[in-house]
Amino acid sequence: MNHRQVTMVRIYLTEGEAQLDTLMRRLHDWEKASGVTVFRGISGFGESGEIHHSGLLDLSLNLPVVVEFFDTPEKVEAIVEHLNEFIKPGHIVTWDARVNIQ
């Protein structure tokens, strides 16, 4: 099986920060990322220690959101440099990975 080296990116947000739409437009329109997936968490907490969760009786609008994508290491490096301008420090995680190709 053939593989290609990529860099994975995971960005941690909360719905209440209202950054998701801006981030998605940036990744799609400006950065031309090859694909992005957004996961909505059911529970989580960050550096503040405040637990965000969704229960059966409430509809929390401040749940955790994870945005994930991968691309070539060079492209990801440039994208992350741009994202550092408006994503809080410590909220972008990257790691090396391999993707299977034909």
TIVO-279691 format. One record per residue: x, y, z of N, C-alpha, C in turn; residue in three letters. Coordinates in pm, whole numbers. Atoms other than C-alpha are relative to their C-alpha. Last residue first. Layout:
N
{n_xx = X	n_yy = Y	n_zz = Z	ca_xx = X	ca_yy = Y	ca_zz = Z	c_xx = X	c_yy = Y	c_zz = Z	residu = ALA}
...
% end
This chain:
102
{n_xx = 7	n_yy = 110	n_zz = 98	ca_xx = -357	ca_yy = 456	ca_zz = -492	c_xx = 134	c_yy = -26	c_zz = -62	residu = GLN}
{n_xx = 26	n_yy = -47	n_zz = 136	ca_xx = -302	ca_yy = 665	ca_zz = -183	c_xx = 0	c_yy = -120	c_zz = -94	residu = ILE}
{n_xx = -17	n_yy = 98	n_zz = 106	ca_xx = -312	ca_yy = 593	ca_zz = 190	c_xx = -38	c_yy = 61	c_zz = -135	residu = ASN}
{n_xx = 128	n_yy = 28	n_zz = 64	ca_xx = -265	ca_yy = 887	ca_zz = 423	c_xx = 27	c_yy = -100	c_zz = -112	residu = VAL}
{n_xx = -10	n_yy = 50	n_zz = 137	ca_xx = 26	ca_yy = 909	ca_zz = 666	c_xx = -140	c_yy = -24	c_zz = -52	residu = ARG}
{n_xx = 80	n_yy = 120	n_zz = 28	ca_xx = 44	ca_yy = 1114	ca_zz = 984	c_xx = 29	c_yy = -44	c_zz = -143	residu = ALA}
{n_xx = -31	n_yy = 64	n_zz = 127	ca_xx = 248	ca_yy = 1388	ca_zz = 1151	c_xx = -83	c_yy = -126	c_zz = -15	residu = ASP}
{n_xx = -87	n_yy = 117	n_zz = -8	ca_xx = 88	ca_yy = 1581	ca_zz = 1435	c_xx = 18	c_yy = -59	c_zz = -140	residu = TRP}
{n_xx = -38	n_yy = 63	n_zz = 127	ca_xx = -80	ca_yy = 1916	ca_zz = 1493	c_xx = 85	c_yy = -124	c_zz = 27	residu = THR}
{n_xx = -90	n_yy = 113	n_zz = -20	ca_xx = -276	ca_yy = 2069	ca_zz = 1782	c_xx = 31	c_yy = -60	c_zz = -137	residu = VAL}
{n_xx = -30	n_yy = 66	n_zz = 127	ca_xx = -439	ca_yy = 2412	ca_zz = 1772	c_xx = 105	c_yy = -107	c_zz = 28	residu = ILE}
{n_xx = 122	n_yy = 59	n_zz = 52	ca_xx = -609	ca_yy = 2541	ca_zz = 2089	c_xx = 18	c_yy = -64	c_zz = -138	residu = HIS}
{n_xx = 30	n_yy = 128	n_zz = -64	ca_xx = -297	ca_yy = 2613	ca_zz = 2293	c_xx = -124	c_yy = -69	c_zz = -52	residu = GLY}
{n_xx = -115	n_yy = 90	n_zz = -18	ca_xx = -282	ca_yy = 2980	ca_zz = 2197	c_xx = -42	c_yy = -127	c_zz = 74	residu = PRO}
{n_xx = -75	n_yy = -13	n_zz = -125	ca_xx = -625	ca_yy = 3123	ca_zz = 2112	c_xx = 119	c_yy = -96	c_zz = 4	residu = LYS}
{n_xx = 31	n_yy = 114	n_zz = -86	ca_xx = -728	ca_yy = 3118	ca_zz = 1745	c_xx = 89	c_yy = 10	c_zz = 124	residu = ILE}
{n_xx = 130	n_yy = -16	n_zz = -66	ca_xx = -727	ca_yy = 3459	ca_zz = 1573	c_xx = -47	c_yy = -120	c_zz = 82	residu = PHE}
{n_xx = 39	n_yy = -140	n_zz = -15	ca_xx = -376	ca_yy = 3531	ca_zz = 1439	c_xx = -133	c_yy = 15	c_zz = 76	residu = GLU}
{n_xx = -50	n_yy = -48	n_zz = -129	ca_xx = -261	ca_yy = 3174	ca_zz = 1503	c_xx = -36	c_yy = 146	c_zz = 26	residu = ASN}
{n_xx = 102	n_yy = 22	n_zz = -101	ca_xx = -484	ca_yy = 3075	ca_zz = 1211	c_xx = 43	c_yy = 50	c_zz = 138	residu = LEU}
{n_xx = 109	n_yy = -96	n_zz = 18	ca_xx = -245	ca_yy = 3235	ca_zz = 960	c_xx = -105	c_yy = -13	c_zz = 111	residu = HIS}
{n_xx = -57	n_yy = -133	n_zz = -25	ca_xx = 58	ca_yy = 3044	ca_zz = 1092	c_xx = -108	c_yy = 108	c_zz = -13	residu = GLU}
{n_xx = -6	n_yy = -18	n_zz = -146	ca_xx = -156	ca_yy = 2730	ca_zz = 1107	c_xx = 59	c_yy = 136	c_zz = 36	residu = VAL}
{n_xx = 136	n_yy = -20	n_zz = -50	ca_xx = -238	ca_yy = 2764	ca_zz = 736	c_xx = 2	c_yy = 28	c_zz = 150	residu = ILE}
{n_xx = 46	n_yy = -134	n_zz = 40	ca_xx = 127	ca_yy = 2814	ca_zz = 634	c_xx = -139	c_yy = 29	c_zz = 57	residu = ALA}
{n_xx = -83	n_yy = -98	n_zz = -71	ca_xx = 244	ca_yy = 2510	ca_zz = 834	c_xx = -44	c_yy = 143	c_zz = -32	residu = GLU}
{n_xx = 50	n_yy = -11	n_zz = -138	ca_xx = -49	ca_yy = 2308	ca_zz = 703	c_xx = 80	c_yy = 103	c_zz = 78	residu = VAL}
{n_xx = 124	n_yy = -75	n_zz = 5	ca_xx = 52	ca_yy = 2381	ca_zz = 342	c_xx = -57	c_yy = 20	c_zz = 141	residu = LYS}
{n_xx = -29	n_yy = -139	n_zz = 36	ca_xx = 411	ca_yy = 2273	ca_zz = 400	c_xx = -127	c_yy = 86	c_zz = 1	residu = GLU}
{n_xx = -63	n_yy = -71	n_zz = -111	ca_xx = 315	ca_yy = 1954	ca_zz = 587	c_xx = 26	c_yy = 149	c_zz = -30	residu = PRO}
{n_xx = -145	n_yy = 15	n_zz = 4	ca_xx = 77	ca_yy = 1850	ca_zz = 311	c_xx = 62	c_yy = 79	c_zz = 115	residu = THR}
{n_xx = -52	n_yy = -40	n_zz = 130	ca_xx = -286	ca_yy = 1842	ca_zz = 417	c_xx = 150	c_yy = -22	c_zz = 2	residu = ASP}
{n_xx = -140	n_yy = 33	n_zz = 27	ca_xx = -503	ca_yy = 1733	ca_zz = 707	c_xx = 36	c_yy = 48	c_zz = -140	residu = PHE}
{n_xx = -33	n_yy = 15	n_zz = 141	ca_xx = -826	ca_yy = 1852	ca_zz = 867	c_xx = 145	c_yy = -44	c_zz = -12	residu = PHE}
{n_xx = -114	n_yy = 84	n_zz = 35	ca_xx = -1006	ca_yy = 1865	ca_zz = 1200	c_xx = 20	c_yy = -3	c_zz = -150	residu = GLU}
{n_xx = -15	n_yy = -12	n_zz = 145	ca_xx = -1236	ca_yy = 2115	ca_zz = 1369	c_xx = 126	c_yy = -75	c_zz = -37	residu = VAL}
{n_xx = -133	n_yy = 35	n_zz = 49	ca_xx = -1342	ca_yy = 2023	ca_zz = 1723	c_xx = -2	c_yy = 7	c_zz = -151	residu = VAL}
{n_xx = -3	n_yy = 26	n_zz = 144	ca_xx = -1639	ca_yy = 2193	ca_zz = 1889	c_xx = 144	c_yy = -29	c_zz = -38	residu = VAL}
{n_xx = -129	n_yy = 8	n_zz = 67	ca_xx = -1711	ca_yy = 2192	ca_zz = 2263	c_xx = -18	c_yy = -32	c_zz = -149	residu = PRO}
{n_xx = -64	n_yy = 132	n_zz = -3	ca_xx = -2061	ca_yy = 2294	ca_zz = 2369	c_xx = 135	c_yy = 4	c_zz = -71	residu = LEU}
{n_xx = -142	n_yy = -22	n_zz = -22	ca_xx = -2163	ca_yy = 2652	ca_zz = 2440	c_xx = 74	c_yy = -132	c_zz = 12	residu = ASN}
{n_xx = -53	n_yy = -62	n_zz = 121	ca_xx = -2516	ca_yy = 2667	ca_zz = 2309	c_xx = 148	c_yy = 28	c_zz = 14	residu = LEU}
{n_xx = -114	n_yy = -88	n_zz = -19	ca_xx = -2646	ca_yy = 2424	ca_zz = 2567	c_xx = 46	c_yy = 53	c_zz = -134	residu = SER}
{n_xx = -70	n_yy = -6	n_zz = 127	ca_xx = -2987	ca_yy = 2281	ca_zz = 2493	c_xx = 112	c_yy = 101	c_zz = 14	residu = LEU}
{n_xx = -51	n_yy = -130	n_zz = 43	ca_xx = -3125	ca_yy = 2180	ca_zz = 2829	c_xx = 68	c_yy = -12	c_zz = -136	residu = ASP}
{n_xx = 96	n_yy = -108	n_zz = -19	ca_xx = -3353	ca_yy = 1904	ca_zz = 2953	c_xx = 50	c_yy = 136	c_zz = -46	residu = LEU}
{n_xx = 126	n_yy = 28	n_zz = 67	ca_xx = -3172	ca_yy = 1596	ca_zz = 2823	c_xx = -97	c_yy = 118	c_zz = 7	residu = LEU}
{n_xx = 85	n_yy = 96	n_zz = -70	ca_xx = -2835	ca_yy = 1734	ca_zz = 2917	c_xx = -129	c_yy = -21	c_zz = -76	residu = GLY}
{n_xx = 138	n_yy = -7	n_zz = 46	ca_xx = -2570	ca_yy = 1898	ca_zz = 2707	c_xx = -77	c_yy = -109	c_zz = 74	residu = SER}
{n_xx = 62	n_yy = 127	n_zz = 37	ca_xx = -2237	ca_yy = 1968	ca_zz = 2862	c_xx = -144	c_yy = 23	c_zz = -44	residu = HIS}
{n_xx = 106	n_yy = -27	n_zz = 96	ca_xx = -1984	ca_yy = 2243	ca_zz = 2922	c_xx = -60	c_yy = -136	c_zz = -36	residu = HIS}
{n_xx = 45	n_yy = 116	n_zz = 77	ca_xx = -1773	ca_yy = 2201	ca_zz = 3233	c_xx = -118	c_yy = 42	c_zz = -87	residu = ILE}
{n_xx = 146	n_yy = 4	n_zz = 10	ca_xx = -1598	ca_yy = 2519	ca_zz = 3350	c_xx = -41	c_yy = -118	c_zz = -89	residu = GLU}
{n_xx = 52	n_yy = 101	n_zz = -91	ca_xx = -1235	ca_yy = 2443	ca_zz = 3435	c_xx = -152	c_yy = -11	c_zz = -4	residu = GLY}
{n_xx = 80	n_yy = -69	n_zz = -102	ca_xx = -1122	ca_yy = 2770	ca_zz = 3276	c_xx = -53	c_yy = -99	c_zz = 105	residu = SER}
{n_xx = -84	n_yy = -59	n_zz = -103	ca_xx = -843	ca_yy = 2583	ca_zz = 3094	c_xx = -78	c_yy = 72	c_zz = 110	residu = GLU}
{n_xx = -131	n_yy = -48	n_zz = 40	ca_xx = -1086	ca_yy = 2363	ca_zz = 2907	c_xx = 71	c_yy = 63	c_zz = 117	residu = GLY}
{n_xx = -45	n_yy = -117	n_zz = -75	ca_xx = -1391	ca_yy = 2154	ca_zz = 2975	c_xx = 139	c_yy = 35	c_zz = -47	residu = PHE}
{n_xx = -142	n_yy = -31	n_zz = -1	ca_xx = -1595	ca_yy = 1899	ca_zz = 2781	c_xx = 30	c_yy = 117	c_zz = 91	residu = GLY}
{n_xx = -47	n_yy = -47	n_zz = -128	ca_xx = -1931	ca_yy = 1744	ca_zz = 2706	c_xx = 148	c_yy = 32	c_zz = -11	residu = SER}
{n_xx = 114	n_yy = 3	n_zz = -91	ca_xx = -2147	ca_yy = 1641	ca_zz = 2413	c_xx = 38	c_yy = 48	c_zz = 139	residu = ILE}
{n_xx = -10	n_yy = 83	n_zz = -119	ca_xx = -1891	ca_yy = 1744	ca_zz = 2158	c_xx = -127	c_yy = 2	c_zz = 83	residu = GLY}
{n_xx = 62	n_yy = -71	n_zz = -111	ca_xx = -1965	ca_yy = 1876	ca_zz = 1812	c_xx = 0	c_yy = -93	c_zz = 120	residu = ARG}
{n_xx = 64	n_yy = 87	n_zz = -98	ca_xx = -1724	ca_yy = 1747	ca_zz = 1548	c_xx = -57	c_yy = 85	c_zz = 111	residu = PHE}
{n_xx = 29	n_yy = -64	n_zz = -127	ca_xx = -1633	ca_yy = 1951	ca_zz = 1242	c_xx = -75	c_yy = -100	c_zz = 87	residu = VAL}
{n_xx = 111	n_yy = 62	n_zz = -73	ca_xx = -1463	ca_yy = 1793	ca_zz = 942	c_xx = -15	c_yy = 70	c_zz = 133	residu = THR}
{n_xx = 8	n_yy = -35	n_zz = -142	ca_xx = -1248	ca_yy = 1979	ca_zz = 689	c_xx = -120	c_yy = -74	c_zz = 59	residu = VAL}
{n_xx = 120	n_yy = 52	n_zz = -65	ca_xx = -1130	ca_yy = 1892	ca_zz = 340	c_xx = 4	c_yy = 28	c_zz = 148	residu = GLY}
{n_xx = 57	n_yy = 106	n_zz = 83	ca_xx = -862	ca_yy = 1990	ca_zz = 89	c_xx = -126	c_yy = -62	c_zz = 59	residu = SER}
{n_xx = -27	n_yy = 130	n_zz = -64	ca_xx = -792	ca_yy = 2320	ca_zz = 261	c_xx = -73	c_yy = -108	c_zz = -79	residu = ALA}
{n_xx = 25	n_yy = 110	n_zz = 95	ca_xx = -823	ca_yy = 2607	ca_zz = 12	c_xx = 41	c_yy = -135	c_zz = 58	residu = LYS}
{n_xx = -109	n_yy = 97	n_zz = -12	ca_xx = -664	ca_yy = 2855	ca_zz = 256	c_xx = -13	c_yy = -117	c_zz = -96	residu = GLU}
{n_xx = -133	n_yy = -60	n_zz = 7	ca_xx = -876	ca_yy = 3153	ca_zz = 160	c_xx = 111	c_yy = -104	c_zz = -4	residu = TRP}
{n_xx = -17	n_yy = -104	n_zz = 103	ca_xx = -1221	ca_yy = 3022	ca_zz = 69	c_xx = 143	c_yy = 50	c_zz = -14	residu = ASP}
{n_xx = 58	n_yy = 32	n_zz = 131	ca_xx = -1254	ca_yy = 2690	ca_zz = 251	c_xx = 40	c_yy = 102	c_zz = -106	residu = HIS}
{n_xx = -58	n_yy = 125	n_zz = 49	ca_xx = -1024	ca_yy = 2724	ca_zz = 554	c_xx = -49	c_yy = -34	c_zz = -142	residu = LEU}
{n_xx = -144	n_yy = -18	n_zz = 21	ca_xx = -1113	ca_yy = 3091	ca_zz = 607	c_xx = 62	c_yy = -125	c_zz = -61	residu = ARG}
{n_xx = -18	n_yy = -84	n_zz = 119	ca_xx = -1484	ca_yy = 3037	ca_zz = 556	c_xx = 148	c_yy = 16	c_zz = -32	residu = ARG}
{n_xx = 38	n_yy = 79	n_zz = 117	ca_xx = -1474	ca_yy = 2747	ca_zz = 804	c_xx = 15	c_yy = 80	c_zz = -129	residu = MET}
{n_xx = -102	n_yy = 101	n_zz = 25	ca_xx = -1280	ca_yy = 2951	ca_zz = 1060	c_xx = -32	c_yy = -81	c_zz = -125	residu = LEU}
{n_xx = -118	n_yy = -70	n_zz = 51	ca_xx = -1515	ca_yy = 3248	ca_zz = 1036	c_xx = 108	c_yy = -99	c_zz = -38	residu = THR}
{n_xx = 32	n_yy = -47	n_zz = 134	ca_xx = -1818	ca_yy = 3023	ca_zz = 1075	c_xx = 119	c_yy = 70	c_zz = -64	residu = ASP}
{n_xx = 9	n_yy = 110	n_zz = 95	ca_xx = -1662	ca_yy = 2839	ca_zz = 1370	c_xx = -29	c_yy = 49	c_zz = -142	residu = LEU}
{n_xx = -112	n_yy = 0	n_zz = 93	ca_xx = -1544	ca_yy = 3142	ca_zz = 1565	c_xx = -16	c_yy = -100	c_zz = -113	residu = GLN}
{n_xx = 44	n_yy = -48	n_zz = 132	ca_xx = -1865	ca_yy = 3223	ca_zz = 1752	c_xx = 115	c_yy = 11	c_zz = -100	residu = ALA}
{n_xx = -103	n_yy = -92	n_zz = 48	ca_xx = -1692	ca_yy = 3174	ca_zz = 2090	c_xx = -32	c_yy = 58	c_zz = -137	residu = GLU}
{n_xx = 22	n_yy = -134	n_zz = -49	ca_xx = -2013	ca_yy = 3027	ca_zz = 2232	c_xx = 103	c_yy = 101	c_zz = -48	residu = GLY}
{n_xx = 102	n_yy = -66	n_zz = 82	ca_xx = -1985	ca_yy = 2716	ca_zz = 2017	c_xx = -16	c_yy = 146	c_zz = 39	residu = GLU}
{n_xx = 132	n_yy = 23	n_zz = -56	ca_xx = -1661	ca_yy = 2619	ca_zz = 2187	c_xx = -98	c_yy = 78	c_zz = -85	residu = THR}
{n_xx = 80	n_yy = -121	n_zz = -20	ca_xx = -1332	ca_yy = 2576	ca_zz = 2009	c_xx = -119	c_yy = -34	c_zz = 88	residu = LEU}
{n_xx = 101	n_yy = 8	n_zz = -105	ca_xx = -1053	ca_yy = 2318	ca_zz = 1979	c_xx = -67	c_yy = 135	c_zz = 20	residu = TYR}
{n_xx = 21	n_yy = -131	n_zz = -61	ca_xx = -859	ca_yy = 2295	ca_zz = 1652	c_xx = -116	c_yy = -12	c_zz = 98	residu = ILE}
{n_xx = 122	n_yy = 2	n_zz = -79	ca_xx = -714	ca_yy = 1964	ca_zz = 1532	c_xx = -9	c_yy = 133	c_zz = 74	residu = ARG}
{n_xx = 25	n_yy = -119	n_zz = -81	ca_xx = -461	ca_yy = 1954	ca_zz = 1251	c_xx = -132	c_yy = -18	c_zz = 73	residu = VAL}
{n_xx = 136	n_yy = -11	n_zz = -52	ca_xx = -311	ca_yy = 1646	ca_zz = 1088	c_xx = -8	c_yy = 125	c_zz = 86	residu = MET}
{n_xx = 8	n_yy = -50	n_zz = -137	ca_xx = 10	ca_yy = 1680	ca_zz = 888	c_xx = -147	c_yy = 14	c_zz = 36	residu = THR}
{n_xx = 87	n_yy = -115	n_zz = -21	ca_xx = 54	ca_yy = 1465	ca_zz = 581	c_xx = 18	c_yy = 49	c_zz = 144	residu = VAL}
{n_xx = -12	n_yy = -68	n_zz = -129	ca_xx = 305	ca_yy = 1210	ca_zz = 450	c_xx = -92	c_yy = 123	c_zz = 2	residu = GLN}
{n_xx = -53	n_yy = -135	n_zz = 17	ca_xx = 182	ca_yy = 1006	ca_zz = 153	c_xx = 3	c_yy = 64	c_zz = 138	residu = ARG}
{n_xx = 37	n_yy = -103	n_zz = -95	ca_xx = 129	ca_yy = 632	ca_zz = 157	c_xx = 62	c_yy = 133	c_zz = -37	residu = HIS}
{n_xx = -76	n_yy = -125	n_zz = 8	ca_xx = 132	ca_yy = 345	ca_zz = -90	c_xx = -55	c_yy = 103	c_zz = 97	residu = ASN}
{n_xx = 85	n_yy = -117	n_zz = 0	ca_xx = 0	ca_yy = 0	ca_zz = 0	c_xx = 90	c_yy = 124	c_zz = 0	residu = MET}
% end
